[in-house]
């Protein structure tokens, strides 16, 4: 039997630069957004992240999509 994967939930993490510390190193902050539709395509997730970037007034450093899958032996 082959194992089968089913998406259970998705979320996204936005990392952005929020100034520098006393040593001149970039301070990176992150925002977590849960309940992203599991059927959402990557381009849509990216577009939403870019809109949030505009609202924050900060430059997006990294976007991470986190998918959790359930695996069964079907």
C-alpha positions, 0 to 999 in steps of 0.5 A: 500500500502507498502512503497518502498525504492530506493537508490539514492546515497551513500558516505563513510567517512573515519576517521583516527588518525592524531597525538595528540593535546597538551593535548595528545588526538588523533586528528581524521580527516575525508575524505568524498568520494561521488559518491560511486556506490549505487550497491557497496557491503560493502566488496568492499567499505571496500577494497577501504577504506583499499587501501586509508588507505595505500596511506594515511599512516595513521591508519583507525579509522572508516569507515562510509557508508552513503546511501540516500534513496527515499521512495515512497508509491508503 
